[in-house]
Structure formats: C-alpha cells, structure tokens
Amino acid sequence: MIAVMQRTLALGAAMALVGCAQPGPKPLYQWAGYQSSVYQYLKTNGAEPGAQIASLEAQLEKNRVAGQASPPGMRAHLALLYAKTGDDVAAQRHLEAERAQFPESSTYVDFLLKNAKKVPGKTVASPPAEAASQPKI
C-alpha cells in the first residue's frame, strides 16, 4: 500500500514538473524597446526625439519582419515624436496606422488629426485638393 502511494506521489510530482516546463503562451504584442523608450521620453522631458524615432522605427521594422504585432500606442508615440520634430506628414501616417491597427483608438486619433488642422501653420491631415473637390457619396 505504501509503495503504491509512493509511486502515485512520484508520478504526480513528475507530471507537475513536466506541466511547468512547457513554454507559456506567446505574447500578443512585441513590447521590446517601446516601454523603455516611453520611459526615456518622460524622464528627459522629450529632449532627444530623433534618437527615439530611430529606435522605435527599427523596432517596428523588426516586428514586421518577425511577423509580430506592435503594441498599442507605439505608432501614436512615434507620431508625437515626429510632430515634435516638425514632420507632420510622418506624424499623420503613424496616427492613421495606429487607428488602422487598433480601431478602438479611432475616436481619439480623429480628435488629434482634427485639432492638428486647427493649429496655425500645421497642415496635418489636409486632403489633396482634387480629393476635396470631389463630391462625397
């Protein structure tokens, strides 16, 4: 009887160890570099947007090549950095990509794009003249 209990206990322990050894689920998003970049931005009060842009663009490319999804907010943060450097076209492109990847952000992204048009000297999200002249159906 004791031998049976010992075997059962040993078998149960072995099964528990095998179960723990399995790799966990694959993460939904690839966060590498993004969180540290946002932390650096906040820590330095946005002092070096160019270096962060290069870092985040490289991470986006790595994610794309590896077939991994970029996390929510990454492209929006890039848009902020591009807007800070004056590249409004790239800022708009990344906001639109954020909206496409995460439709739940569309209300906020639309708000940002609409208000960017109101800032004097800014041309973010201005449609081409020929598109503006065409009637909407």
N, CA, C and O atoms as a DFTB+ gen file, in Angstrom:
548 C
 N C O
     1  1       0.816      -1.196       0.000
     2  2       0.000       0.000       0.000
     3  2       0.864       1.267       0.000
     4  3       0.590       2.224      -0.724
     5  1       1.911       1.248       0.827
     6  2       2.808       2.397       0.892
     7  2       3.557       2.556      -0.426
     8  3       3.789       3.678      -0.875
     9  1       3.931       1.459      -1.039
    10  2       4.648       1.515      -2.313
    11  2       3.767       2.139      -3.397
    12  3       4.258       2.914      -4.218
    13  1       2.487       1.814      -3.408
    14  2       1.549       2.378      -4.379
    15  2       1.416       3.885      -4.168
    16  3       1.387       4.649      -5.133
    17  1       1.336       4.306      -2.925
    18  2       1.215       5.739      -2.622
    19  2       2.480       6.492      -3.029
    20  3       2.413       7.615      -3.528
    21  1       3.642       5.856      -2.807
    22  2       4.903       6.487      -3.185
    23  2       4.986       6.652      -4.704
    24  3       5.405       7.695      -5.207
    25  1       4.578       5.602      -5.425
    26  2       4.580       5.686      -6.895
    27  2       3.612       6.763      -7.382
    28  3       3.937       7.534      -8.285
    29  1       2.445       6.811      -6.792
    30  2       1.447       7.805      -7.179
    31  2       1.966       9.217      -6.911
    32  3       1.800      10.117      -7.735
    33  1       2.586       9.398      -5.764
    34  2       3.154      10.694      -5.411
    35  2       4.280      11.075      -6.361
    36  3       4.355      12.220      -6.808
    37  1       5.156      10.122      -6.672
    38  2       6.267      10.379      -7.598
    39  2       5.735      10.701      -8.992
    40  3       6.228      11.613      -9.654
    41  1       4.732       9.953      -9.432
    42  2       4.135      10.199     -10.743
    43  2       3.475      11.584     -10.785
    44  3       3.606      12.304     -11.774
    45  1       2.777      11.948      -9.726
    46  2       2.138      13.267      -9.655
    47  2       3.165      14.389      -9.673
    48  3       2.961      15.403     -10.340
    49  1       4.268      14.218      -8.949
    50  2       5.335      15.225      -8.936
    51  2       5.971      15.353     -10.314
    52  3       6.251      16.461     -10.774
    53  1       6.196      14.227     -10.968
    54  2       6.786      14.249     -12.312
    55  2       5.859      14.960     -13.301
    56  3       6.315      15.745     -14.133
    57  1       4.571      14.685     -13.208
    58  2       3.614      15.338     -14.111
    59  2       3.555      16.839     -13.847
    60  3       3.434      17.630     -14.782
    61  1       3.638      17.226     -12.596
    62  2       3.621      18.658     -12.266
    63  2       4.843      19.354     -12.831
    64  3       4.739      20.467     -13.346
    65  1       6.002      18.712     -12.741
    66  2       7.224      19.301     -13.286
    67  2       7.170      19.403     -14.808
    68  3       7.609      20.401     -15.380
    69  1       6.637      18.385     -15.458
    70  2       6.508      18.415     -16.915
    71  2       5.541      19.528     -17.324
    72  3       5.791      20.237     -18.298
    73  1       4.463      19.681     -16.604
    74  2       3.489      20.731     -16.902
    75  2       4.074      22.121     -16.738
    76  3       3.745      23.028     -17.504
    77  1       4.932      22.298     -15.754
    78  2       5.555      23.605     -15.523
    79  2       6.630      23.913     -16.554
    80  3       6.942      25.078     -16.797
    81  1       7.194      22.881     -17.158
    82  2       8.299      23.080     -18.099
    83  2       7.820      23.550     -19.469
    84  3       8.630      24.000     -20.280
    85  1       6.544      23.458     -19.738
    86  2       6.026      23.874     -21.038
    87  2       6.163      25.388     -21.197
    88  3       5.946      26.136     -20.243
    89  1       6.521      25.837     -22.393
    90  2       6.610      27.287     -22.592
    91  2       5.232      27.930     -22.464
    92  3       4.218      27.337     -22.832
    93  1       5.216      29.131     -21.946
    94  2       3.963      29.851     -21.767
    95  2       3.398      30.302     -23.102
    96  3       4.014      30.094     -24.147
    97  1       2.253      30.905     -23.070
    98  2       1.652      31.374     -24.320
    99  2       2.495      32.502     -24.927
   100  3       3.130      33.280     -24.216
   101  1       2.478      32.562     -26.226
   102  2       3.208      33.597     -26.953
   103  2       2.558      34.951     -26.649
   104  3       1.332      35.057     -26.667
   105  1       3.353      35.982     -26.371
   106  2       2.746      37.287     -26.072
   107  2       1.991      37.841     -27.286
   108  3       2.357      37.601     -28.437
   109  1       0.952      38.571     -26.994
   110  2       0.119      39.139     -28.048
   111  2       0.863      40.219     -28.831
   112  3       0.709      40.320     -30.048
   113  1       1.667      41.025     -28.138
   114  2       2.414      42.117     -28.763
   115  2       3.888      42.021     -28.411
   116  3       4.249      41.469     -27.372
   117  1       4.735      42.557     -29.272
   118  2       6.171      42.613     -29.024
   119  2       6.494      43.967     -28.405
   120  3       6.502      44.982     -29.102
   121  1       6.759      43.989     -27.112
   122  2       6.961      45.236     -26.379
   123  2       8.411      45.685     -26.356
   124  3       8.701      46.762     -25.835
   125  1       9.328      44.905     -26.898
   126  2      10.762      45.211     -26.805
   127  2      11.063      46.639     -27.250
   128  3      10.722      47.035     -28.364
   129  1      11.690      47.387     -26.394
   130  2      12.124      48.736     -26.734
   131  2      11.081      49.820     -26.532
   132  3      11.441      50.975     -26.304
   133  1       9.811      49.486     -26.607
   134  2       8.778      50.524     -26.547
   135  2       8.654      51.124     -25.148
   136  3       8.658      52.344     -24.989
   137  1       8.544      50.272     -24.144
   138  2       8.355      50.783     -22.785
   139  2       9.553      51.597     -22.316
   140  3       9.392      52.635     -21.673
   141  1      10.750      51.127     -22.637
   142  2      11.940      51.877     -22.223
   143  2      12.030      53.200     -22.975
   144  3      12.527      54.185     -22.428
   145  1      11.561      53.239     -24.215
   146  2      11.573      54.474     -24.986
   147  2      10.613      55.504     -24.397
   148  3      10.952      56.683     -24.292
   149  1       9.427      55.064     -24.016
   150  2       8.463      55.980     -23.402
   151  2       9.005      56.478     -22.064
   152  3       8.874      57.658     -21.739
   153  1       9.611      55.581     -21.293
   154  2      10.194      55.975     -20.014
   155  2      11.294      57.028     -20.240
   156  3      11.344      58.036     -19.534
   157  1      12.166      56.791     -21.217
   158  2      13.239      57.736     -21.524
   159  2      12.666      59.080     -21.953
   160  3      13.182      60.128     -21.565
   161  1      11.608      59.056     -22.747
   162  2      10.978      60.295     -23.212
   163  2      10.470      61.105     -22.020
   164  3      10.692      62.313     -21.937
   165  1       9.793      60.429     -21.109
   166  2       9.253      61.121     -19.940
   167  2      10.360      61.569     -18.985
   168  3      10.282      62.646     -18.395
   169  1      11.370      60.748     -18.843
   170  2      12.470      61.055     -17.935
   171  2      13.267      62.278     -18.403
   172  3      13.696      63.090     -17.583
   173  1      13.463      62.408     -19.720
   174  2      14.264      63.513     -20.266
   175  2      13.395      64.669     -20.744
   176  3      13.898      65.623     -21.338
   177  1      12.098      64.586     -20.487
   178  2      11.157      65.612     -20.921
   179  2      11.173      65.786     -22.441
   180  3      11.022      66.898     -22.945
   181  1      11.355      64.689     -23.161
   182  2      11.312      64.701     -24.618
   183  2      12.499      65.367     -25.274
   184  3      12.367      65.938     -26.357
   185  1      13.658      65.304     -24.638
   186  2      14.826      66.044     -25.112
   187  2      15.407      65.538     -26.435
   188  3      15.877      66.348     -27.235
   189  1      15.392      64.247     -26.685
   190  2      16.018      63.706     -27.891
   191  2      15.023      62.891     -28.722
   192  3      15.093      61.662     -28.717
   193  1      14.107      63.538     -29.428
   194  2      13.133      62.764     -30.193
   195  2      13.759      62.002     -31.364
   196  3      13.267      60.937     -31.737
   197  1      14.826      62.528     -31.942
   198  2      15.452      61.864     -33.091
   199  2      15.965      60.475     -32.764
   200  3      15.770      59.542     -33.543
   201  1      16.618      60.327     -31.625
   202  2      17.145      59.018     -31.219
   203  2      16.009      58.049     -30.936
   204  3      16.099      56.866     -31.267
   205  1      14.950      58.542     -30.331
   206  2      13.806      57.673     -30.043
   207  2      13.092      57.269     -31.325
   208  3      12.637      56.133     -31.460
   209  1      12.998      58.197     -32.257
   210  2      12.373      57.872     -33.543
   211  2      13.130      56.733     -34.213
   212  3      12.526      55.770     -34.685
   213  1      14.451      56.846     -34.253
   214  2      15.263      55.805     -34.883
   215  2      15.076      54.463     -34.178
   216  3      14.948      53.426     -34.828
   217  1      15.062      54.490     -32.861
   218  2      14.909      53.267     -32.083
   219  2      13.543      52.625     -32.323
   220  3      13.457      51.417     -32.542
   221  1      12.487      53.417     -32.285
   222  2      11.139      52.866     -32.463
   223  2      10.887      52.429     -33.906
   224  3      10.211      51.427     -34.135
   225  1      11.418      53.163     -34.873
   226  2      11.269      52.747     -36.274
   227  2      11.978      51.417     -36.501
   228  3      11.466      50.551     -37.211
   229  1      13.159      51.250     -35.898
   230  2      13.876      49.984     -36.012
   231  2      13.077      48.852     -35.376
   232  3      13.026      47.746     -35.914
   233  1      12.456      49.126     -34.235
   234  2      11.645      48.102     -33.574
   235  2      10.417      47.750     -34.405
   236  3      10.045      46.580     -34.489
   237  1       9.791      48.737     -35.013
   238  2       8.650      48.454     -35.892
   239  2       9.057      47.544     -37.043
   240  3       8.334      46.614     -37.399
   241  1      10.219      47.821     -37.618
   242  2      10.708      47.004     -38.732
   243  2      11.013      45.578     -38.260
   244  3      10.686      44.614     -38.953
   245  1      11.639      45.440     -37.084
   246  2      11.917      44.106     -36.534
   247  2      10.613      43.349     -36.308
   248  3      10.519      42.161     -36.616
   249  1       9.618      44.032     -35.772
   250  2       8.321      43.393     -35.541
   251  2       7.698      42.946     -36.855
   252  3       7.149      41.849     -36.952
   253  1       7.788      43.805     -37.866
   254  2       7.199      43.491     -39.170
   255  2       7.878      42.266     -39.777
   256  3       7.205      41.353     -40.256
   257  1       9.215      42.247     -39.758
   258  2       9.960      41.139     -40.338
   259  2       9.678      39.830     -39.595
   260  3       9.560      38.772     -40.213
   261  1       9.571      39.908     -38.269
   262  2       9.324      38.721     -37.454
   263  2       7.851      38.308     -37.448
   264  3       7.509      37.256     -36.907
   265  1       6.985      39.115     -38.037
   266  2       5.559      38.795     -38.044
   267  2       4.901      38.990     -36.696
   268  3       3.893      38.349     -36.396
   269  1       5.465      39.877     -35.873
   270  2       4.921      40.131     -34.544
   271  2       4.179      41.464     -34.542
   272  3       4.558      42.399     -35.247
   273  1       3.135      41.536     -33.755
   274  2       2.326      42.753     -33.679
   275  2       2.998      43.778     -32.771
   276  3       3.518      43.442     -31.707
   277  1       2.977      45.015     -33.207
   278  2       3.493      46.111     -32.379
   279  2       2.432      46.460     -31.344
   280  3       1.239      46.309     -31.606
   281  1       2.852      46.923     -30.176
   282  2       1.891      47.180     -29.101
   283  2       1.052      48.427     -29.342
   284  3       1.441      49.304     -30.114
   285  1      -0.102      48.504     -28.679
   286  2      -0.936      49.691     -28.794
   287  2      -0.186      50.926     -28.301
   288  3       0.482      50.886     -27.268
   289  1      -0.303      51.998     -29.032
   290  2       0.316      53.252     -28.632
   291  2       1.691      53.487     -29.221
   292  3       2.183      54.615     -29.182
   293  1       2.325      52.469     -29.761
   294  2       3.685      52.634     -30.290
   295  2       3.699      53.603     -31.462
   296  3       4.531      54.509     -31.517
   297  1       2.790      53.413     -32.383
   298  2       2.743      54.319     -33.545
   299  2       2.251      55.709     -33.136
   300  3       2.680      56.710     -33.709
   301  1       1.375      55.774     -32.172
   302  2       0.911      57.081     -31.687
   303  2       2.065      57.827     -31.021
   304  3       2.187      59.042     -31.175
   305  1       2.901      57.115     -30.292
   306  2       4.067      57.747     -29.667
   307  2       5.033      58.220     -30.749
   308  3       5.616      59.298     -30.638
   309  1       5.201      57.422     -31.784
   310  2       6.037      57.855     -32.910
   311  2       5.460      59.107     -33.564
   312  3       6.204      60.006     -33.956
   313  1       4.147      59.165     -33.679
   314  2       3.505      60.353     -34.250
   315  2       3.806      61.577     -33.397
   316  3       4.083      62.652     -33.929
   317  1       3.754      61.421     -32.085
   318  2       4.099      62.517     -31.184
   319  2       5.532      62.978     -31.410
   320  3       5.804      64.177     -31.472
   321  1       6.442      62.025     -31.533
   322  2       7.850      62.370     -31.743
   323  2       8.058      63.070     -33.081
   324  3       8.790      64.056     -33.164
   325  1       7.411      62.558     -34.129
   326  2       7.534      63.194     -35.445
   327  2       6.937      64.601     -35.431
   328  3       7.507      65.521     -36.017
   329  1       5.806      64.772     -34.774
   330  2       5.190      66.098     -34.686
   331  2       6.114      67.055     -33.938
   332  3       6.201      68.236     -34.272
   333  1       6.790      66.544     -32.943
   334  2       7.713      67.377     -32.169
   335  2       8.891      67.853     -33.023
   336  3       9.419      68.944     -32.808
   337  1       9.299      67.025     -33.995
   338  2      10.400      67.415     -34.884
   339  2       9.914      68.203     -36.090
   340  3      10.727      68.679     -36.882
   341  1       8.598      68.350     -36.245
   342  2       8.050      69.125     -37.351
   343  2       7.683      68.308     -38.580
   344  3       7.267      68.882     -39.586
   345  1       7.822      66.996     -38.532
   346  2       7.473      66.143     -39.669
   347  2       6.011      65.725     -39.545
   348  3       5.704      64.623     -39.091
   349  1       5.121      66.616     -39.954
   350  2       3.689      66.383     -39.784
   351  2       3.160      65.266     -40.675
   352  3       2.192      64.594     -40.320
   353  1       3.787      65.067     -41.827
   354  2       3.337      64.002     -42.732
   355  2       3.583      62.631     -42.080
   356  3       2.707      61.766     -42.099
   357  1       4.762      62.442     -41.512
   358  2       5.060      61.176     -40.834
   359  2       4.173      61.017     -39.600
   360  3       3.734      59.908     -39.296
   361  1       3.907      62.102     -38.894
   362  2       3.032      62.040     -37.722
   363  2       1.638      61.571     -38.136
   364  3       1.052      60.706     -37.485
   365  1       1.114      62.137     -39.209
   366  2      -0.202      61.739     -39.697
   367  2      -0.193      60.269     -40.122
   368  3      -1.128      59.529     -39.818
   369  1       0.858      59.849     -40.823
   370  2       0.953      58.461     -41.292
   371  2       0.916      57.487     -40.109
   372  3       0.241      56.459     -40.174
   373  1       1.628      57.803     -39.047
   374  2       1.651      56.897     -37.893
   375  2       0.339      56.927     -37.113
   376  3      -0.082      55.902     -36.576
   377  1      -0.303      58.075     -37.044
   378  2      -1.618      58.120     -36.380
   379  2      -2.638      57.293     -37.152
   380  3      -3.445      56.577     -36.559
   381  1      -2.597      57.395     -38.469
   382  2      -3.531      56.615     -39.278
   383  2      -3.236      55.119     -39.168
   384  3      -4.156      54.302     -39.178
   385  1      -1.956      54.760     -39.063
   386  2      -1.593      53.351     -38.887
   387  2      -2.052      52.847     -37.515
   388  3      -2.491      51.704     -37.385
   389  1      -1.949      53.693     -36.509
   390  2      -2.425      53.336     -35.162
   391  2      -3.937      53.083     -35.200
   392  3      -4.430      52.110     -34.630
   393  1      -4.650      53.964     -35.873
   394  2      -6.101      53.813     -35.982
   395  2      -6.462      52.540     -36.749
   396  3      -7.417      51.853     -36.387
   397  1      -5.714      52.223     -37.794
   398  2      -5.997      51.023     -38.585
   399  2      -5.720      49.749     -37.783
   400  3      -6.480      48.785     -37.864
   401  1      -4.634      49.747     -37.011
   402  2      -4.281      48.552     -36.243
   403  2      -5.158      48.387     -35.006
   404  3      -5.459      47.268     -34.590
   405  1      -5.567      49.518     -34.419
   406  2      -6.380      49.485     -33.202
   407  2      -7.609      50.368     -33.405
   408  3      -7.599      51.534     -33.012
   409  1      -8.671      49.826     -34.014
   410  2      -9.858      50.624     -34.326
   411  2     -10.485      51.295     -33.106
   412  3     -11.160      52.315     -33.245
   413  1     -10.274      50.740     -31.919
   414  2     -10.835      51.353     -30.719
   415  2     -10.209      52.712     -30.427
   416  3     -10.745      53.483     -29.631
   417  1      -9.082      53.011     -31.063
   418  2      -8.431      54.306     -30.859
   419  2      -8.917      55.358     -31.857
   420  3      -8.462      56.501     -31.808
   421  1      -9.817      55.000     -32.749
   422  2     -10.201      55.900     -33.844
   423  2     -10.790      57.224     -33.358
   424  3     -10.513      58.265     -33.953
   425  1     -11.583      57.211     -32.310
   426  2     -12.174      58.456     -31.813
   427  2     -11.085      59.419     -31.367
   428  3     -11.125      60.604     -31.699
   429  1     -10.118      58.915     -30.619
   430  2      -9.036      59.776     -30.128
   431  2      -8.118      60.214     -31.270
   432  3      -7.713      61.375     -31.324
   433  1      -7.790      59.306     -32.173
   434  2      -6.920      59.657     -33.306
   435  2      -7.612      60.692     -34.187
   436  3      -6.977      61.648     -34.632
   437  1      -8.897      60.512     -34.440
   438  2      -9.637      61.506     -35.234
   439  2      -9.613      62.870     -34.548
   440  3      -9.467      63.898     -35.210
   441  1      -9.757      62.880     -33.235
   442  2      -9.686      64.116     -32.459
   443  2      -8.316      64.780     -32.643
   444  3      -8.233      65.988     -32.865
   445  1      -7.256      63.995     -32.551
   446  2      -5.904      64.541     -32.718
   447  2      -5.695      65.106     -34.123
   448  3      -5.150      66.197     -34.286
   449  1      -6.126      64.364     -35.120
   450  2      -5.944      64.825     -36.501
   451  2      -6.777      66.079     -36.783
   452  3      -6.316      67.000     -37.458
   453  1      -7.996      66.106     -36.265
   454  2      -8.859      67.274     -36.470
   455  2      -8.269      68.514     -35.799
   456  3      -8.257      69.594     -36.389
   457  1      -7.783      68.363     -34.578
   458  2      -7.210      69.505     -33.867
   459  2      -5.869      69.934     -34.429
   460  3      -5.494      71.101     -34.315
   461  1      -5.141      69.007     -35.035
   462  2      -3.860      69.373     -35.657
   463  2      -4.105      70.303     -36.835
   464  3      -3.264      71.151     -37.133
   465  1      -5.236      70.164     -37.508
   466  2      -5.569      71.046     -38.634
   467  2      -5.832      72.466     -38.158
   468  3      -5.626      73.419     -38.909
   469  1      -6.284      72.616     -36.915
   470  2      -6.639      73.933     -36.397
   471  2      -5.434      74.742     -35.942
   472  3      -5.533      75.959     -35.786
   473  1      -4.293      74.084     -35.725
   474  2      -3.104      74.784     -35.253
   475  2      -2.532      75.602     -36.402
   476  3      -2.276      75.054     -37.474
   477  1      -2.324      76.913     -36.202
   478  2      -1.795      77.749     -37.278
   479  2      -0.448      77.220     -37.764
   480  3       0.433      76.889     -36.970
   481  1      -0.312      77.148     -39.094
   482  2       0.940      76.694     -39.681
   483  2       1.038      75.193     -39.831
   484  3       1.993      74.694     -40.426
   485  1       0.068      74.459     -39.303
   486  2       0.085      72.999     -39.406
   487  2      -0.823      72.572     -40.547
   488  3      -1.865      73.180     -40.794
   489  1      -0.410      71.514     -41.240
   490  2      -1.206      71.012     -42.352
   491  2      -1.501      69.529     -42.207
   492  3      -1.798      68.869     -43.203
   493  1      -1.430      68.991     -41.012
   494  2      -1.666      67.569     -40.808
   495  2      -3.080      67.209     -41.233
   496  3      -4.039      67.905     -40.900
   497  1      -3.193      66.131     -41.962
   498  2      -4.466      65.555     -42.398
   499  2      -5.217      66.414     -43.399
   500  3      -6.424      66.237     -43.563
   501  1      -4.549      67.333     -44.068
   502  2      -5.201      68.099     -45.126
   503  2      -5.323      67.221     -46.356
   504  3      -4.319      66.691     -46.832
   505  1      -6.539      67.051     -46.888
   506  2      -6.688      66.197     -48.064
   507  2      -6.140      66.903     -49.297
   508  3      -6.102      68.132     -49.344
   509  1      -5.717      66.130     -50.294
   510  2      -5.276      66.749     -51.544
   511  2      -6.415      67.550     -52.159
   512  3      -7.585      67.232     -51.944
   513  1      -6.085      68.575     -52.914
   514  2      -7.092      69.478     -53.483
   515  2      -8.090      68.729     -54.347
   516  3      -9.287      69.006     -54.277
   517  1      -7.628      67.789     -55.159
   518  2      -8.552      67.072     -56.041
   519  2      -9.505      66.185     -55.243
   520  3     -10.651      66.000     -55.652
   521  1      -9.066      65.639     -54.130
   522  2      -9.942      64.820     -53.296
   523  2     -10.989      65.687     -52.595
   524  3     -12.129      65.259     -52.412
   525  1     -10.608      66.891     -52.209
   526  2     -11.528      67.790     -51.519
   527  2     -12.618      68.283     -52.464
   528  3     -13.732      68.564     -52.022
   529  1     -12.318      68.392     -53.752
   530  2     -13.289      68.923     -54.693
   531  2     -14.281      67.884     -55.175
   532  3     -15.294      68.238     -55.777
   533  1     -14.017      66.612     -54.926
   534  2     -14.918      65.554     -55.376
   535  2     -16.090      65.432     -54.415
   536  3     -15.899      65.498     -53.201
   537  1     -17.298      65.256     -54.934
   538  2     -18.463      65.111     -54.046
   539  2     -18.406      63.784     -53.297
   540  3     -17.954      62.769     -53.826
   541  1     -18.872      63.820     -52.067
   542  2     -18.920      62.598     -51.249
   543  2     -20.247      61.902     -51.481
   544  3     -21.295      62.541     -51.565
   545  1     -20.185      60.593     -51.582
   546  2     -21.393      59.805     -51.841
   547  2     -21.843      59.155     -50.581
   548  3     -22.847      58.443     -50.577
